[in-house]
Amino acid sequence: MCSRGLRVECKDSGVEIKEWWPKLSESAREWLIANNGDVVAGAVLNEIASAGGVVESGAWWIGESGPEGVYLSERATDWIEKTANREH
């Protein structure tokens, strides 16, 4: 299931986080770090889509989605936490 009303296209495979992460604005990266595990804000999700070309439902970094929005997967939230702690 894709997110509600956002410019997000759903496909079967995805662009890796390490490919789109550096293309995000600093404010989007900071938001993802500060809100790690929360529903991804629509503006941030759209920025990810722009930075990675397409946000895909089959991508490993996409977790659950529902009426409240899209969550990142547990692996993605772990990756963001490690990146925030400069472990990558």
Residue, then its C-alpha position, 0 to 999 in steps of 0.5 A: m500500500c502506498s502513502r496517501g496523496l503524496r507524489v509517490e510511485c510504488k514498484d517492486s524494487g527500491v533505491e538503497i538508502k545510502e543512495w538517496w540519503p546524501k541527496l536529502s536536505e540537511s533538514a530532512r535528514e535531521w527530521l528523520i534522525a529526530n523522528n526515527g521510527d515515526v510516520v514519515a512526514g509527507a514533505v520528507l517522503n516527497e523529498i526521498a522520492s525526489a532524491g531517489g527517483v521513486v519510493e517503492s513499496g518493495a524497497w527494504w527500507i519501506g515498512e508498514s503503511g496505513p491510514e496514518g502514513v508510511y513508516l520506515s522498516e526496522r532495518a532502515t531505522d537502525w541504519i539511520e540510527k547508526t548513521a546519526n551516530r556516525e557508525h556508517 
